Amino acid sequence: MYDESYRTYYYPTGQVQHAILVRPSTIHGVPYAGNSGIDFYPDGQVAYGTLAEDAAINGVIWAGGAPVWLSESGEVKYGKLGADAMINGEKYRAGWVIWYGENGQVRYNDHEPDVTVNGVAYTGKKQMGFHDTGEVRFGILAGQATINGVDYASGSEVHFDEKGQLEICYSSRDATINGVIYPAKTYLRFYENGQVQYAQVHGDNTATVNGLTFGNGSAIAFYGNDSAIKFYENGRISAGTLKVPGTIYGVTYAGMTLINFHENGQVSDGTLATEAKINGVFYRAGTQIRFDEKGQVREGTLARVATINGVTYADDSKIVFNDEGKVRSGTLFRDVTTMLNGVAFVRNSYQNLCNCGKLAQETTINGVTYADDSVISFFNWMDFLHPTDLVVRSGTLAQVALIHGVPFADNSKITFHENGEVDHGTLAQATAINEAIYGMGSEIWFHENGQLREGKLAGPATINGVTYADDSKIRFYATGQVDHGTLARETPIYGVTYAARSNITFHPDGRVSYGTLAQPATLHDVPYAAGSEIWFQENGLVNHGTLAQNAVINGVTYAGESIIWLDEKGGVRDGQVASEDFAKE
């Protein structure tokens, strides 16, 4: 009955979930087409299929050659009518597509005559949609309609939420809402309180909000050349693309660019049309500027050299401020070397002055010496007015450094965890750590608790009774248990032998998670082939592997040399059936 050249899927009970029909078949009195997919619910009821011919299901004729979706009770959820039908007192034409909600209400349909719902007339021969509650979900207006006090023209497309509140409208002529005139063909979306959420203005049309003119522009990429004017629920504008330059609080923003606002009406970010002086600092025209809700600059590009809190920054430098209004990052002005927390930072450094910078000289911090003219970063924010103990995040070593007994190479980058433990570095020489030796010049990683996380072996190493190959990477859990490695030779682990020079992975408790079989193995009464990659679940049962030969599992025979997938109880999740004799109809 089923084409086994395609994969057939089963429920844990053995009931077919999905298959390909070899030939036309009648199931529960309904004819389904051959060479087509069919889906079943766990109880054997058809969920989806393609009709072989026109068929009556629950008194309605559905079209042959078209798919149908059915509920678990056998009711049609979606289908194409094969003949005219009366459904819930409405007439539907043959060839129309019907989609039902959970309560039997039609969710959308092709509807020929005009229909009036809640006093609004919708045009015929256009698709309408309904919520499960029976409320209209979408439709095309058959004539002018007043909705929430706004007149919408015939031909406008409207969408409603489940409560009947207007949610979306694509207007066919100008519409005035909250004093804003939206031109024809504007796509409008509303909040539940009736406020406009956003308006998508098409073509060369514009809309004026708070004296600013918004129009088409490619700043909002996902709307192409259309501008979406967005609003907050309180009615204040959230964002839009300026058609022409606009001035707000004395700052002029460029036309054809996107501008964003905070909910209190303050500008969030925009592109400067002209050089702007804000709090005594000049910002460059044509660059982005960003503000907080209080109107204080958070980010901008300097148009001139500027001294802020005693530090001089270069022109054309991008400057970023923190929540307290202090500089977080900027480019130091030439001919200036700046001292922060007792550390000298090189002049014309472009690095972040709040948690990183370029060193002006060799500098020793917490016993480790870092190279001059190298970038160093910290976990904590530097504040030259209130020095703190610096916690290094990363830097470049000026000389070999011995940290916790491990030698790290000079002129190499080293990174730390926030607790001061090394995160990553390069070995200055071959180094023994725990039960293995790791090669000179190789990279090495550690967990926050100081345990080795990953390294490259300099030679074969036996760890927890398992020998790993030289020149292979080995990875550990924070407990010290091996996570991953490459076996040096055929190795038996918990009664299963794994292939030499193959990768092996363990669960945190030490049980194998993944490996390659060196020889055939029978696991939980299922035979797996030599060379098969096999995965185990945390409970020790096989997750999936390649069968060595045909195998019977729960009364179904699965094909040898095919992959079998098992669940947490050992039942089959997916596999290739050896013969259609074992497929369940």
ChimeraX attribute file (.defattr): number of C-alpha atoms within 10 A of each C-alpha:
attribute: neighborCount
match mode: 1-to-1
recipient: residues
	/A:1	16
	/A:2	24
	/A:3	19
	/A:4	17
	/A:5	9
	/A:6	11
	/A:7	15
	/A:8	19
	/A:9	19
	/A:10	20
	/A:11	17
	/A:12	18
	/A:13	12
	/A:14	19
	/A:15	17
	/A:16	21
	/A:17	19
	/A:18	20
	/A:19	22
	/A:20	21
	/A:21	19
	/A:22	15
	/A:23	15
	/A:24	17
	/A:25	16
	/A:26	12
	/A:27	12
	/A:28	10
	/A:29	10
	/A:30	16
	/A:31	19
	/A:32	27
	/A:33	23
	/A:34	19
	/A:35	15
	/A:36	19
	/A:37	18
	/A:38	21
	/A:39	19
	/A:40	20
	/A:41	17
	/A:42	17
	/A:43	12
	/A:44	16
	/A:45	16
	/A:46	23
	/A:47	22
	/A:48	21
	/A:49	23
	/A:50	22
	/A:51	24
	/A:52	21
	/A:53	17
	/A:54	18
	/A:55	19
	/A:56	16
	/A:57	14
	/A:58	9
	/A:59	8
	/A:60	16
	/A:61	18
	/A:62	29
	/A:63	24
	/A:64	19
	/A:65	15
	/A:66	18
	/A:67	20
	/A:68	21
	/A:69	18
	/A:70	20
	/A:71	15
	/A:72	15
	/A:73	9
	/A:74	14
	/A:75	15
	/A:76	21
	/A:77	20
	/A:78	21
	/A:79	22
	/A:80	22
	/A:81	23
	/A:82	21
	/A:83	16
	/A:84	15
	/A:85	17
	/A:86	10
	/A:87	12
	/A:88	9
	/A:89	7
	/A:90	10
	/A:91	13
	/A:92	20
	/A:93	17
	/A:94	15
	/A:95	15
	/A:96	19
	/A:97	19
	/A:98	20
	/A:99	19
	/A:100	19
	/A:101	16
	/A:102	13
	/A:103	11
	/A:104	16
	/A:105	18
	/A:106	22
	/A:107	24
	/A:108	21
	/A:109	20
	/A:110	17
	/A:111	22
	/A:112	15
	/A:113	14
	/A:114	14
	/A:115	16
	/A:116	12
	/A:117	9
	/A:118	8
	/A:119	10
	/A:120	15
	/A:121	18
	/A:122	27
	/A:123	20
	/A:124	17
	/A:125	13
	/A:126	15
	/A:127	17
	/A:128	21
	/A:129	21
	/A:130	23
	/A:131	22
	/A:132	17
	/A:133	17
	/A:134	16
	/A:135	19
	/A:136	23
	/A:137	24
	/A:138	23
	/A:139	24
	/A:140	22
	/A:141	25
	/A:142	19
	/A:143	14
	/A:144	14
	/A:145	18
	/A:146	11
	/A:147	13
	/A:148	10
	/A:149	9
	/A:150	12
	/A:151	16
	/A:152	24
	/A:153	20
	/A:154	18
	/A:155	18
	/A:156	22
	/A:157	20
	/A:158	23
	/A:159	22
	/A:160	20
	/A:161	16
	/A:162	15
	/A:163	12
	/A:164	16
	/A:165	19
	/A:166	22
	/A:167	22
	/A:168	22
	/A:169	22
	/A:170	21
	/A:171	23
	/A:172	18
	/A:173	16
	/A:174	15
	/A:175	18
	/A:176	13
	/A:177	15
	/A:178	10
	/A:179	10
	/A:180	12
	/A:181	14
	/A:182	22
	/A:183	18
	/A:184	18
	/A:185	20
	/A:186	26
	/A:187	21
	/A:188	23
	/A:189	21
	/A:190	20
	/A:191	18
	/A:192	14
	/A:193	12
	/A:194	15
	/A:195	18
	/A:196	24
	/A:197	24
	/A:198	23
	/A:199	22
	/A:200	22
	/A:201	28
	/A:202	21
	/A:203	14
	/A:204	12
	/A:205	17
	/A:206	20
	/A:207	22
	/A:208	15
	/A:209	16
	/A:210	10
	/A:211	10
	/A:212	16
	/A:213	17
	/A:214	28
	/A:215	26
	/A:216	26
	/A:217	25
	/A:218	15
	/A:219	19
	/A:220	16
	/A:221	10
	/A:222	10
	/A:223	15
	/A:224	12
	/A:225	17
	/A:226	22
	/A:227	34
	/A:228	27
	/A:229	25
	/A:230	22
	/A:231	22
	/A:232	19
	/A:233	17
	/A:234	13
	/A:235	15
	/A:236	19
	/A:237	23
	/A:238	22
	/A:239	23
	/A:240	30
	/A:241	29
	/A:242	27
	/A:243	23
	/A:244	14
	/A:245	18
	/A:246	19
	/A:247	13
	/A:248	12
	/A:249	8
	/A:250	10
	/A:251	15
	/A:252	18
	/A:253	27
	/A:254	22
	/A:255	20
	/A:256	20
	/A:257	23
	/A:258	23
	/A:259	23
	/A:260	20
	/A:261	22
	/A:262	19
	/A:263	17
	/A:264	13
	/A:265	15
	/A:266	19
	/A:267	24
	/A:268	22
	/A:269	22
	/A:270	23
	/A:271	22
	/A:272	24
	/A:273	20
	/A:274	16
	/A:275	17
	/A:276	20
	/A:277	14
	/A:278	12
	/A:279	8
	/A:280	10
	/A:281	15
	/A:282	18
	/A:283	27
	/A:284	23
	/A:285	19
	/A:286	15
	/A:287	19
	/A:288	18
	/A:289	23
	/A:290	17
	/A:291	20
	/A:292	16
	/A:293	15
	/A:294	12
	/A:295	14
	/A:296	18
	/A:297	21
	/A:298	22
	/A:299	22
	/A:300	24
	/A:301	21
	/A:302	25
	/A:303	20
	/A:304	16
	/A:305	16
	/A:306	20
	/A:307	14
	/A:308	12
	/A:309	11
	/A:310	9
	/A:311	16
	/A:312	19
	/A:313	26
	/A:314	22
	/A:315	19
	/A:316	16
	/A:317	22
	/A:318	21
	/A:319	22
	/A:320	20
	/A:321	18
	/A:322	13
	/A:323	10
	/A:324	9
	/A:325	12
	/A:326	14
	/A:327	20
	/A:328	21
	/A:329	22
	/A:330	28
	/A:331	22
	/A:332	28
	/A:333	21
	/A:334	13
	/A:335	10
	/A:336	15
	/A:337	18
	/A:338	23
	/A:339	13
	/A:340	18
	/A:341	15
	/A:342	12
	/A:343	20
	/A:344	18
	/A:345	26
	/A:346	24
	/A:347	18
	/A:348	18
	/A:349	24
	/A:350	19
	/A:351	19
	/A:352	22
	/A:353	24
	/A:354	23
	/A:355	20
	/A:356	24
	/A:357	26
	/A:358	24
	/A:359	23
	/A:360	20
	/A:361	15
	/A:362	15
	/A:363	17
	/A:364	13
	/A:365	12
	/A:366	10
	/A:367	10
	/A:368	17
	/A:369	18
	/A:370	27
	/A:371	22
	/A:372	19
	/A:373	16
	/A:374	20
	/A:375	21
	/A:376	25
	/A:377	21
	/A:378	18
	/A:379	17
	/A:380	16
	/A:381	18
	/A:382	22
	/A:383	16
	/A:384	18
	/A:385	9
	/A:386	8
	/A:387	12
	/A:388	14
	/A:389	11
	/A:390	18
	/A:391	20
	/A:392	23
	/A:393	21
	/A:394	22
	/A:395	24
	/A:396	22
	/A:397	25
	/A:398	20
	/A:399	16
	/A:400	17
	/A:401	19
	/A:402	14
	/A:403	12
	/A:404	9
	/A:405	10
	/A:406	18
	/A:407	18
	/A:408	27
	/A:409	23
	/A:410	19
	/A:411	16
	/A:412	19
	/A:413	19
	/A:414	22
	/A:415	19
	/A:416	22
	/A:417	19
	/A:418	15
	/A:419	13
	/A:420	15
	/A:421	17
	/A:422	25
	/A:423	21
	/A:424	21
	/A:425	24
	/A:426	22
	/A:427	23
	/A:428	21
	/A:429	16
	/A:430	16
	/A:431	18
	/A:432	14
	/A:433	13
	/A:434	10
	/A:435	9
	/A:436	17
	/A:437	18
	/A:438	24
	/A:439	21
	/A:440	18
	/A:441	16
	/A:442	18
	/A:443	17
	/A:444	20
	/A:445	20
	/A:446	22
	/A:447	20
	/A:448	17
	/A:449	14
	/A:450	16
	/A:451	19
	/A:452	24
	/A:453	22
	/A:454	21
	/A:455	24
	/A:456	21
	/A:457	24
	/A:458	20
	/A:459	14
	/A:460	16
	/A:461	20
	/A:462	13
	/A:463	13
	/A:464	11
	/A:465	9
	/A:466	15
	/A:467	17
	/A:468	28
	/A:469	22
	/A:470	19
	/A:471	15
	/A:472	20
	/A:473	18
	/A:474	21
	/A:475	19
	/A:476	21
	/A:477	19
	/A:478	17
	/A:479	13
	/A:480	15
	/A:481	19
	/A:482	24
	/A:483	22
	/A:484	21
	/A:485	24
	/A:486	21
	/A:487	24
	/A:488	20
	/A:489	16
	/A:490	16
	/A:491	19
	/A:492	13
	/A:493	12
	/A:494	8
	/A:495	9
	/A:496	17
	/A:497	18
	/A:498	26
	/A:499	23
	/A:500	17
	/A:501	17
	/A:502	20
	/A:503	21
	/A:504	23
	/A:505	20
	/A:506	20
	/A:507	19
	/A:508	17
	/A:509	12
	/A:510	13
	/A:511	17
	/A:512	22
	/A:513	21
	/A:514	22
	/A:515	23
	/A:516	22
	/A:517	24
	/A:518	21
	/A:519	15
	/A:520	16
	/A:521	19
	/A:522	12
	/A:523	12
	/A:524	9
	/A:525	10
	/A:526	17
	/A:527	18
	/A:528	27
	/A:529	22
	/A:530	18
	/A:531	17
	/A:532	23
	/A:533	21
	/A:534	21
	/A:535	20
	/A:536	21
	/A:537	17
	/A:538	17
	/A:539	11
	/A:540	13
	/A:541	17
	/A:542	23
	/A:543	21
	/A:544	23
	/A:545	24
	/A:546	21
	/A:547	24
	/A:548	21
	/A:549	15
	/A:550	16
	/A:551	20
	/A:552	15
	/A:553	14
	/A:554	12
	/A:555	9
	/A:556	18
	/A:557	19
	/A:558	23
	/A:559	20
	/A:560	19
	/A:561	16
	/A:562	18
	/A:563	19
	/A:564	23
	/A:565	17
	/A:566	19
	/A:567	15
	/A:568	15
	/A:569	10
	/A:570	15
	/A:571	15
	/A:572	23
	/A:573	18
	/A:574	19
	/A:575	21
	/A:576	20
	/A:577	25
	/A:578	18
	/A:579	14
	/A:580	15
	/A:581	12
	/A:582	14
	/A:583	20
	/A:584	13
	/A:585	11
